[in-house]
Amino acid sequence: YQRRVAITAGKTSNTYGTLFLNLILNNQLTILNGRTLGDFTGQFTSIQKQGCSVIDYFAISKELTSSINHMKVCDFTEYSDHKPLDLEIQCTNIDIETRKPLDECYDPAPKRYIFNEDNVNNFAEAQSSQHSLDILRTLTDNLTNLTHPNDRPISNSNTDSHTNSQLNTEIRQVNDLFTKHLQGLANDCFKKTKKKKKNQSNNPWFNWQARLAKRELGKATRATSKFPNSSFLRDN
C-alpha cells in the first residue's frame, strides 16, 4: 500500500496530487491531514483493491489555524467508498435571525441596462472625456503600485499581517473606484431596465410557513397524480 501525498507516511504522489499541492502553495493554505490533533499519522481516506490512499483533505487559510480543535477520519459508511472527515472548529456564537426578510439578507442585485446601437457612441465619448481619462490614469497608477510592491519604502515596524491588511485595503479601493466609474458611465449613457414588482399576498397570515406548506402540497399533488395507486404515498 502506498500513500499518495507527501504529508503522510508515504512519499508517493500522482499528477492530481501535484496539482493539488500547487493549489495549496499558491493560495498559502495549510493541509490539516497528518498534522492535526486526532490525525497525526495521516490516516487513509480511501481503501480500494488497487491500494490505499489519502485523497480527502481539509485545507484552511493560516488565519484559521488557531481556531481548529481537532479533526478525525471516521469509519466507512454505506453511502461512499471514502471515509468521511470530521472537523471541529472553535468559533463565537452568533445570533442569526432566521425569519429575516429575504431582501434584507442579501445585497441588492446589480442594475441592468439597455445596451443598443443608439447609445454606443455616447458610451465611447464618455470614456474619452477628461474626467474619465483622469480616473483611468489614477487606476493605472494604483495598479502599478500594487504590481510592484518592491518599489515601496520598507519600514522595520511593518509586520506581515499589517502589510497584507494594507494590500487588501488598497485592492478594495481600486475595485471600488473602477466599479463606481463604470456605474457612473452606465447611468449617464444607458437606460435602466424597469424593476419587476414583487408578487406579494395581501393576506397577513400568508407568511413563509404558509408558502412552504403550499409548496409541499403541490409536490404531494403531483406525486399522487403520477402514482394514483401507490399505497405508500396515500398512507404517508
N, C-alpha and C positions, 0 to 999 in steps of 0.2 A: 504493500500500500504506500502511496505517496501523497504528501500534502503539496498542493499546487501553488501555494503562496508563501513567500519567504518569511512572513511574520510568524508562521507556525514552526513546528519542529522540523519540517522538511525544508528542502532548498529548491524545489521544482516549481516552475510556473509556466503557463502556456501563453498563447498570444492574447487571449482575453484578460488574463491576469496582468500582463504587461500594460495593456490599455487602461485597465482599472487603476493600477498603481500610478500611471501617468496622470490620470484624472485626480487622484488623491494629492499628488505632489503639486500639480498646477494650481489647485484650489486651496492648498495649505490645510488639508483635512487630516484627521487622525483616525486610524482604524482601531476600534476597541477590541476586536478579536485577538486573543493571545496576550493581552497586556492590561486586562481589567479584572478587578476583583470578581471572582466567580468563573473566570475563563482564562486563567493564566497560561494554560497549556495549549490553547487554541484548538478546541475540540472539533472533530469532523462535523460538518453540517449536511453532507451528502454521502450516502453509502450505496454504491452500485455494484453490479457484477464486475465491472471493469476496475473498480478500486474505490478508495475513499478520498474525499477532498473537502476543502473549506471554500465554499463558493457563495456563502451568505454572510453578509457583514453588517456591522454598524459603523458608519463613518460620520464623524462630527467635526465641527469647527473648534478651534482652540479655545474660544470663549466659553464653550460648554463643558470643558474638561472638568472643572471644579464642581459641576453640578451632577456628575454621574456617580450614582451609588454603587451599582454592580450590574453585570449582565450575565446571562445564563443561556447555554444551549440546551433546549428542552428535549424531551423524548419524542420519538416519531408519533404522528397522528395518522388517522385513516384518510386524511384529506390531501396529503402530499408525500412525496418521497424525499423531501428535505425536512430537516429538523427545524422547528420554529425557534426563533430567538426572543429572549425576554430581556428588556432593558428597564431599569428603574432610575428615574431622573428626579433629583430634588428641585422643587420649584415652589414658588409662593402661591398660595391660594388666591384666586381671582374670582370676584363675584361677577357672573355673567347674566345679563338679562335675557332669558330665553324667549320671552314674549315681546321683545322689542320689535317694532315695525320693520319690515324688510328694507324699506327705502332708507332707514336710518342706520342699517348695519353695513352698508357698502357705500363707497364713494360714487358719486353720480357718473354715469357713462359719458364718454367724450361726445361733444357736439358733432353732428353730421351736417355736411354742407353739400349744396348742389354745384357740381363742377361741370361746366359745359363750355362750348366754344366762345360764348359771349363774354365770359369773364376771364378767359385765359390771358388776354392782353393786359387786362387790369392787374392780374397777379404778377405778370412779368415786369410791368412798370413799377409796381410796389416794391419788388425785390431790388430794383435798380435805384431806388430813392436814396438820398443821402442818409436818412435815418436808418434805413435797413443796412446800408453799407457800414455804418458806424457800429451797429450791433454785431454784424458778421466779423468785423475786424476785432472787436472785443472777444468774441468767441474764439477766433483763431489764436489770439494771444493767450487766452486761458488754456486752450488745448495744448499749445506749445509748452506752457509751464507744467502741465500735467504729464506730458510725454517725455519731458527732460527734467526729471527730479534731481539729477546730479548737479544741475546748474544752480540750485538753490544754496544759499549760505547755510552752513552746518552749525548747529548750536549744541554744545555739550549737554545742555539741560533737557533737550528733547528726548523723550523715550519712544520706543517703537509704538506703543499704544497711542501716544499723543500724535505721532506722525500719521498713523493710519486714520485716526479720527479726523485730523485736519484734511487729509486727502479725500476722505469720504464727503466731508463738508464741501470741498471745492468741486467735486464731481456733481453733487446735487445742485450747486449754484449754477454750473454750466448747463446742466439739464433743464433747470427751471428757466434760465434765460432763453435757451433755444426754444423750449415749449411755448413760453409766453410770446416770443417773437412770432412764431408760426401762427399762434392763436390770433394775434392781432392782425396779421396779414389776411387770415381767413375771414375774420369778422368784417374787414374793410372791403374785401373783393367778392365774397361768395354769399349767396342766400342760404339761410339756415333751413333745414327741414323742420316741418311742424311736429311738435310733440304729440304723441298719441295719448288720448285721455284714458285713464285707468278705469276699468270696469269694476266699480265698487258698488256693493249692495247697499241699499238704503236701510236695510234691516239691521239694527244694532246687535241683534243676537247672532247674526251670521259671521262668527269670528273664525279664527284659524282652526278651531276644533270642528266647527260645522263644515268647513271646507274639506278637512281631512276625512270626515265621515262620509261626505258626498262622494269623494274620490274612491273610497273603499267600496261604497255601494255600487258605483259604476263598474269597478273591477269584478265584483261578485255577479252583477247582472250579465256582463259579457261572458264570464266563465260558465254560468248556468245555461246561457243561451247556446254556447258551443257544445256543452256536455249535459243535455237535459236529463239524461237517465242515470247520471252519476250519483250513487248513494253517498259517496264520500263528501261531495260538495253540499248536498242537502242536509246531511247530518251535522256538518261542521259550519 
